[in-house]
Amino acid sequence: QVQLVESGGGLVQPGGSLRLSCAASGFTFSTFDMYWYRHAPGKERLLIATITPETRSGSHYAEFLKGRFTISRDNANNMVYLQMNSLKPEDTAVYYCNTLIGWTEYWGQGTQVTVTS
């Protein structure tokens, strides 16, 4: 079955960096778009980054990120990453990996990122 497992979250000071990872299994990873979402307390879950399959390479970001985050993927190892730089307290959220296969969305369990001094 499809599984997405995020890791790499934690506590970081403002201005710091984190790299989130998502290990995917149970589907042909290299042929599907992959997404990172985040859900901050009291706010709606937001799509923050998208990466297309290798054959149609491209990545897209929420405009408010202003170039601080970078999504990437390793199709050989079924991994997708989110490099987060210049972190701000407002980046505090649970970060989720996601994909859409047919009409079904799949989510990981999420990884908590807390940005605080």
Secondary structure in CASP SS format (residue, H / E / C, confidence):
PFRMAT SS
TARGET T0000
AUTHOR 0000-0000-0000
METHOD secondary structure of the structure
MODEL  1
Q C 1.00
V C 1.00
Q E 1.00
L E 1.00
V E 1.00
E E 1.00
S E 1.00
G C 1.00
G C 1.00
G E 1.00
L E 1.00
V E 1.00
Q C 1.00
P C 1.00
G C 1.00
G C 1.00
S C 1.00
L E 1.00
R E 1.00
L E 1.00
S E 1.00
C E 1.00
A E 1.00
A E 1.00
S E 1.00
G C 1.00
F C 1.00
T C 1.00
F H 1.00
S H 1.00
T H 1.00
F C 1.00
D C 1.00
M E 1.00
Y E 1.00
W E 1.00
Y E 1.00
R E 1.00
H E 1.00
A C 1.00
P C 1.00
G C 1.00
K C 1.00
E C 1.00
R E 1.00
L E 1.00
L E 1.00
I E 1.00
A E 1.00
T E 1.00
I E 1.00
T C 1.00
P C 1.00
E H 1.00
T H 1.00
R H 1.00
S C 1.00
G C 1.00
S E 1.00
H E 1.00
Y E 1.00
A C 1.00
E H 1.00
F H 1.00
L H 1.00
K C 1.00
G C 1.00
R C 1.00
F E 1.00
T E 1.00
I E 1.00
S E 1.00
R E 1.00
D E 1.00
N C 1.00
A C 1.00
N C 1.00
N C 1.00
M E 1.00
V E 1.00
Y E 1.00
L E 1.00
Q E 1.00
M E 1.00
N C 1.00
S C 1.00
L C 1.00
K C 1.00
P H 1.00
E H 1.00
D H 1.00
T C 1.00
A E 1.00
V E 1.00
Y E 1.00
Y E 1.00
C E 1.00
N E 1.00
T E 1.00
L E 1.00
I E 1.00
G C 1.00
W C 1.00
T E 1.00
E E 1.00
Y E 1.00
W E 1.00
G C 1.00
Q C 1.00
G C 1.00
T E 1.00
Q E 1.00
V E 1.00
T E 1.00
V E 1.00
T C 1.00
S C 1.00
END
